[in-house]
Amino acid sequence: MKEELLKIAQESLSCEEVEQIVREKLMSALGSAIEDAFRWGDAKRALENRVKEVIVPYIERYDLSSYLPKLDSVLTELVNSDTCMGNKRILENFKDLMTEPEQKEIKVTDLFKAWIKQCNKDIDPTDLEIDYDDGIRYSCVECEMRIEELDKPSWSSCQRAVVTFENEHDEKLNIEIPISKWVWDSGKEEPYTLSISNDVRISSLRRLNEFQILLLRLERARTTVIVDNDSAYDEIWPEAEPEASFH
């Protein structure tokens, strides 16, 4: 009986079907082992590093300018589409954010003017007096710009500063804009650029106003910020129209 069983086993192991089964199982186990190796561990890290070495320089050198007109036309079509009215603000802001700013540099006084223009639209006119001297409108609100250069650590080559735009009537409009520049030991200085470092999500685009989009565009383009004045004063004129009262 024992000899018969051994004979059957030998015949079974030598048949082609068993060889095929063993081959398939071996290939399956080998494939699983390779897949696991590339899912984590040294093999995965080595592959990621090689991909970065090849892909990143290629992307950096690739000229995407030819695609910008196509992107602009697609976004314009979406913005004007009735099916996207609920997300129109998001699309408009995304389109503006992706548009490269024309200027390579901007003065802080020009940023101040752009902020005032936004404040004219958004300022809360509650409790403001009404000016009747030149038609009927709300009285102006005084505003201020100032720049404070922060102390630079001795070990750092980065000089930071804060540009502040503020008014005393509607504090929610006030803003601090961080800027920074590199100062080398040789005495050479790079120009200031914006250092907002906002992680902008698609959902947040609905809440951003034109001035905030401008800042993000300038930061993304690494636009030079020229400190042409370290302080300035101006006026905000609310665009909201008051109801006339002649009591």
HELIX and SHEET records of a PDB file:
HELIX    1   1 LYS A    2  SER A   14  1                                  13    
HELIX    2   2 GLU A   16  ARG A   39  1                                  24    
HELIX    3   3 ASP A   42  ARG A   61  1                                  20    
HELIX    4   4 SER A   65  TYR A   67  5                                   3    
HELIX    5   5 LEU A   68  VAL A   79  1                                  12    
HELIX    6   6 ASP A   82  ASN A   87  5                                   6    
HELIX    7   7 LYS A   88  MET A   98  1                                  11    
HELIX    8   8 VAL A  108  ASP A  122  1                                  15    
HELIX    9   9 GLU A  171  LEU A  173  5                                   3    
HELIX   10  10 ILE A  202  ARG A  207  5                                   6    
HELIX   11  11 GLU A  210  ARG A  220  1                                  11    
SHEET    1   A 7 GLU A 105  LYS A 107  0                                        
SHEET    2   A 7 THR A 224  ILE A 226  1                                        
SHEET    3   A 7 TYR A 192  LEU A 194 -1                                        
SHEET    4   A 7 ILE A 175  TRP A 182 -1                                        
SHEET    5   A 7 CYS A 158  ASN A 167 -1                                        
SHEET    6   A 7 VAL A 141  GLU A 149 -1                                        
SHEET    7   A 7 SER A 231  ILE A 236 -1                                        
SHEET    1   B 2 ILE A 130  ASP A 131  0                                        
SHEET    2   B 2 ARG A 137  TYR A 138 -1                                        
END                                                                             
